């Protein structure tokens, strides 16, 4: 299409010279006009057709178009607007592809050719020269800017992919650690099933043989499940590179002791506030609440030393709400690497979380713990200053197993 426009423009400009009247030179002048038209058409094609080769051989296409444009401008004065557009397009592509040196090389040549046309009589030729000198650098700059933006987006995408990978790796590590802790809770329930089944089989008088057989099967199944859980725990410990040390898992009834320890370690005011009617929680939920409070207090001591901290537990009919707030500087003035967020987001489970440089356990662990028991966790700047962690954990309804 560009070549067609170039040929049409050339014919309009030089076609009149072919039909020169006899009194102005006769056949010789007509022949000269025809030769000029043929040369102008060839140059018009050479300044536009190679653009079609740019996707395959960009450098060769650029060299052909540039040489044809230079010859068209001086000495033949046959450069077309379509040729100028093709030249600008190929220079833009060169800069976009990263060949800046090759893209800038023709610019001095174009300036020289434009200067050579200054003394010409044709206003059109001078206008074409000025358009070429103006558009060529602009096209190179546009291509360079486009390449820079593309490179920046690629780097940002790569950095985001790495960050997502590290985040997922940390999350998996936290899930393994949480599973190891919950093992003791689940193992206790399975052990109780086995013990109660065996006790019922041995102490129930007049128990039919079929009933005794089924109770024995229940006990055997529970023991087999406990064995498999211990094997799984061994795999998790090997993956995490931890030893086999075991100790009882804490619960919310030890929260006052945790708050006292935090107060002694930080040397700052730390309060425990309990609202609502206290109810018995599932062991897994209690462990989750304890660990989240523990991690939040550790973060407050690390990132807001000396700040007062309030730990609030609010029981409702269906939920336990935790709120851990300090009066420190808050996330907006956090130091580099601080495990505190800037803005809330939500993960794949719909749990509200905050994006931050998460190292170690930190927010990753709190988020995974809340999600594992069906809860929600939000973090961010507290009203009036400081940092706050809000958690909602489910409370078993009356009649459910606790």
C-alpha positions in Angstrom: 0.0 0.0 0.0 2.8 2.4 0.8 4.5 1.6 -2.5 1.3 2.3 -4.4 1.0 5.7 -2.8 4.6 6.5 -3.5 4.2 5.5 -7.2 1.0 7.6 -7.6 2.7 10.6 -6.0 5.7 10.2 -8.3 3.5 10.0 -11.4 1.7 13.1 -10.4 4.9 15.0 -9.8 6.9 13.8 -12.8 4.3 12.6 -15.3 4.0 16.1 -16.9 7.6 16.0 -18.1 6.9 13.0 -20.4 4.4 14.9 -22.6 6.7 17.9 -23.2 5.6 20.0 -26.1 7.8 20.0 -29.3 8.5 23.7 -29.0 10.2 23.1 -25.7 12.6 20.5 -26.8 10.8 18.0 -29.0 11.3 14.3 -28.8 14.6 14.7 -26.9 13.0 16.6 -24.1 10.1 14.0 -24.0 12.6 11.2 -23.8 14.5 12.9 -21.0 11.2 13.3 -19.2 10.4 9.7 -19.6 13.8 8.7 -18.2 13.3 10.9 -15.2 9.9 9.4 -14.5 11.3 5.8 -14.7 14.1 6.7 -12.3 11.7 8.4 -9.9 9.3 5.4 -10.0 12.2 3.0 -9.3 13.4 5.2 -6.4 9.8 5.4 -5.1 9.6 1.6 -5.0 13.0 1.2 -3.4 12.0 3.6 -0.6 8.9 1.6 0.2 8.9 -2.0 -0.9 11.8 -3.1 1.3 9.6 -2.2 4.3 7.8 -5.5 3.7 11.1 -7.4 4.4 11.6 -5.7 7.8 10.0 -8.6 9.8 12.5 -11.0 8.2 15.7 -8.9 7.5 15.3 -5.6 9.4 18.9 -4.4 8.9 18.9 -5.1 5.2 15.5 -3.5 4.8 16.8 -0.4 6.7 19.9 -0.1 4.5 18.0 -0.3 1.3 15.4 2.2 2.3 18.0 4.6 3.7 20.2 4.5 0.5 17.1 5.0 -1.7 15.9 7.9 0.4 19.3 9.6 0.2 19.5 9.3 -3.6 15.8 10.3 -3.9 16.4 13.4 -1.9 19.7 14.3 -3.6 20.4 14.5 -6.5 17.1 13.2 -8.1 14.8 15.2 -5.8 12.2 12.5 -6.1 11.5 11.5 -2.4 7.8 11.0 -1.7 5.8 11.4 1.5 5.2 7.6 1.4 9.0 7.2 1.3 9.4 9.5 4.3 6.8 7.4 6.2 8.6 4.2 5.3 11.9 5.6 6.4 10.5 6.6 9.8 8.8 3.2 10.2 12.0 1.3 9.6 14.1 3.5 11.9 11.5 3.1 14.7 11.6 -0.7 14.3 15.4 -0.6 14.4 15.4 1.3 17.7 12.7 -0.9 19.1 14.8 -4.0 18.3 17.8 -2.6 20.1 19.9 -1.5 17.1 20.2 2.1 18.2 23.6 2.7 16.5 22.2 1.5 13.1 19.1 3.6 13.7 21.0 6.8 14.4 23.6 6.4 11.7 21.4 7.7 8.8 20.4 10.9 10.6 23.6 13.0 9.7 23.1 11.8 6.1 19.6 13.1 6.0 20.7 16.4 7.5 23.3 16.8 4.8 20.8 16.0 2.0 18.3 18.5 3.5 20.9 21.2 3.6 21.7 20.5 -0.1 18.1 21.2 -1.0 17.9 24.5 0.7 18.9 26.4 -2.4 16.5 24.6 -4.6 13.5 26.2 -6.3 10.9 23.7 -5.4 9.1 24.4 -2.1 7.8 20.8 -2.2 11.3 19.3 -2.2 12.3 21.5 0.7 9.2 20.5 2.6 10.0 16.8 2.1 13.5 17.3 3.3 12.4 19.1 6.4 9.8 16.3 7.1 12.4 13.6 6.8 14.9 15.4 9.1 12.1 16.0 11.7 10.4 12.6 11.6 13.6 10.4 11.5 14.9 11.4 15.0 11.3 11.3 16.4 10.9 7.7 15.0 14.2 6.6 16.6 13.2 8.1 19.9 9.8 6.5 19.8 11.3 3.1 19.1 13.8 3.5 21.9 11.1 4.5 24.4 8.9 1.5 23.3 11.8 -0.9 23.8 12.6 0.6 27.2 9.0 0.1 28.3 8.9 -3.4 27.0 12.1 -4.2 28.8 10.8 -2.7 32.0 7.6 -4.8 31.8 9.6 -7.9 31.2 11.9 -7.3 34.1 8.9 -6.5 36.3 7.1 -9.7 35.3 10.3 -11.7 36.0 10.7 -10.1 39.4 7.0 -10.7 40.2 7.4 -14.4 39.2 10.4 -14.7 41.5 8.6 -13.0 44.3 5.5 -15.3 43.8 7.8 -18.4 43.8 9.5 -17.3 47.0 6.1 -16.5 48.6 4.7 -19.9 47.6 7.8 -21.6 48.9 7.5 -19.8 52.2 3.8 -20.7 52.4 4.5 -24.4 51.8 7.1 -24.4 54.5 4.6 -22.8 56.9 1.9 -25.3 56.0 4.4 -28.1 56.8 5.2 -26.5 60.1 1.6 -26.0 61.0 0.8 -29.6 60.1 3.6 -30.8 62.4 2.1 -28.8 65.2 -1.5 -30.0 64.5 -0.2 -33.6 64.5 -0.2 -33.7 68.2 -3.8 -32.4 68.4 -5.1 -34.9 65.9 -3.1 -37.7 67.3 -4.6 -37.1 70.7 -8.1 -37.5 69.3 -7.2 -40.7 67.4 -5.6 -42.2 70.4 -8.7 -41.5 72.4 -10.8 -43.3 69.8 -8.5 -46.3 70.1 -8.5 -46.3 73.9 -12.3 -45.8 74.2 -13.0 -48.5 71.7 -10.7 -51.0 73.5 -12.2 -50.0 76.9 -15.7 -50.5 75.7 -14.9 -53.9 74.3 -13.3 -55.1 77.5 -15.6 -53.6 80.1 -19.1 -53.8 78.5 -20.8 -56.9 79.9 -23.0 -58.9 77.7 -21.6 -57.4 74.6 -22.4 -59.5 71.5 -19.6 -61.0 69.7 -20.3 -59.0 66.6 -20.2 -55.7 68.6 -16.9 -56.8 70.2 -15.5 -57.5 66.8 -16.5 -54.1 65.5 -15.0 -52.3 68.5 -11.8 -54.2 67.9 -11.8 -53.2 64.3 -12.3 -49.5 65.3 -9.3 -49.7 67.7 -7.1 -51.4 65.0 -8.1 -48.7 62.5 -7.3 -45.9 64.9 -3.9 -47.4 65.7 -3.2 -47.8 62.0 -4.1 -44.2 61.3 -1.9 -43.0 64.1 1.0 -45.0 62.7 0.5 -43.4 59.3 0.3 -40.0 60.8 3.6 -40.5 62.6 5.2 -41.6 59.3 3.9 -38.4 57.6 5.2 -36.3 60.5 8.7 -37.9 59.9 8.5 -36.9 56.2 7.5 -33.3 57.1 10.4 -33.1 59.6 12.9 -34.3 57.0 11.6 -31.8 54.4 11.9 -29.0 56.9 15.3 -30.1 58.2 14.1 -30.1 61.8 14.9 -32.5 64.5 12.5 -34.8 66.3 12.1 -32.7 69.5 8.5 -32.9 70.8 6.7 -30.9 73.4 3.0 -30.3 74.2 1.3 -27.7 72.0 0.1 -24.6 73.7 -3.5 -23.3 73.9 -5.4 -20.1 74.8 -5.3 -20.9 78.5 -1.6 -20.2 78.4 -2.1 -16.8 76.8 -1.7 -14.8 80.0 1.7 -16.4 80.5 2.6 -15.4 76.9 1.5 -11.8 77.4 3.6 -11.7 80.7 6.6 -13.0 78.9 6.2 -10.4 76.1 5.8 -7.6 78.7 9.0 -8.7 80.4 11.0 -9.1 77.2 9.9 -5.7 75.6 9.8 -3.7 78.8 6.6 -2.0 77.5 3.0 -2.1 78.5 1.2 -5.2 77.1 -2.4 -5.8 78.0 -4.7 -8.8 77.6 -8.4 -7.8 77.1 -11.1 -10.5 77.0 -14.7 -9.7 76.0 -17.7 -11.9 75.8 -18.5 -15.3 77.2 -15.5 -17.6 77.0 -16.2 -20.9 75.3 -14.2 -24.0 74.7 -12.5 -24.0 71.4 -11.4 -26.9 69.2 -7.7 -27.7 70.0 -6.7 -26.7 66.5 -8.4 -23.4 66.7 -6.9 -22.7 70.1 -3.5 -23.5 68.9 -4.0 -21.3 65.9 -5.1 -18.3 68.1 -2.1 -18.8 70.4 0.4 -18.9 67.6 -1.0 -15.9 65.8 -0.9 -13.8 69.0 2.7 -15.1 69.6 3.8 -14.1 66.2 2.1 -10.7 66.4 3.8 -9.9 69.7 7.1 -11.0 68.2 6.6 -8.6 65.3 5.6 -5.8 67.5 8.7 -6.3 69.7 11.0 -6.5 66.6 9.6 -3.6 64.5 8.1 -1.3 67.2 10.4 -1.7 70.2 9.0 0.0 73.3 5.5 0.4 71.9 2.6 -0.5 74.0 0.6 -3.5 72.7 -3.1 -4.5 73.4 -4.2 -8.1 72.8 -7.9 -8.3 72.7 -10.0 -11.5 72.5 -13.7 -11.1 71.8 -16.0 -14.1 71.9 -19.3 -14.1 69.9 -21.8 -16.8 69.3 -20.0 -18.1 66.2 -16.5 -16.5 66.1 -13.5 -15.6 68.1 -12.1 -12.2 67.2 -8.5 -11.4 67.9 -7.1 -7.9 67.7 -3.4 -7.2 68.4 -2.5 -3.6 68.1 0.6 -1.6 68.9 1.1 2.2 69.0 4.4 2.1 67.1 5.2 4.0 63.9 3.0 1.8 61.7 3.6 0.3 58.3 4.0 3.7 56.5 7.3 4.3 58.2 8.5 0.8 58.4 12.2 0.1 58.1 13.5 -1.8 55.0 12.7 -5.5 55.2 10.1 -5.0 57.9 7.6 -7.8 58.0 4.7 -5.3 57.7 2.4 -4.6 54.8 1.6 -1.5 52.9 -1.8 -2.4 51.5 -4.3 -5.2 52.0 -4.9 -7.9 49.4 -6.5 -11.3 49.2 -5.0 -14.6 48.5 -6.5 -17.6 46.6 -8.6 -18.6 49.6 -10.1 -15.2 49.8 -8.3 -14.4 53.1 -7.4 -10.8 53.4 -3.6 -10.4 53.7 -1.0 -7.8 53.2 1.8 -7.8 50.7 5.2 -7.3 52.3 8.7 -8.6 52.2 7.7 -11.7 54.2 10.7 -13.5 55.6 10.7 -16.4 58.1 7.3 -17.1 59.5 5.7 -13.7 59.9 2.6 -12.8 58.0 2.9 -16.0 55.9 2.5 -18.1 59.0 -0.4 -16.1 60.4 -2.2 -16.1 57.1 -1.8 -19.9 56.6 -2.9 -20.6 60.2 -6.0 -18.6 59.9 -6.9 -20.1 56.5 -6.3 -23.7 57.8 -9.1 -23.4 60.4 -11.4 -21.5 58.1 -10.7 -18.0 59.5 -9.7 -14.7 58.1 -6.8 -12.4 58.8 -6.2 -8.7 58.0 -3.3 -6.5 58.8 -2.4 -2.9 58.2 -2.2 0.6 59.7 -4.3 1.1 62.8 -6.6 4.1 63.1 -4.7 6.9 64.9 -1.3 5.3 64.2 0.4 2.0 64.9 -0.1 -1.4 63.4 -3.0 -3.8 63.9 -3.7 -7.5 63.2 -7.3 -8.5 63.1 -8.3 -12.2 63.0 -11.6 -14.0 62.9 -11.6 -17.7 63.9 -14.7 -20.0 64.0 -16.1 -21.1 67.3 -17.9 -24.5 67.4 -21.7 -24.3 67.8 -23.3 -25.9 70.9 -23.3 -29.6 70.5 -20.3 -29.7 68.1 -17.1 -31.5 69.1 -14.7 -29.2 70.9 
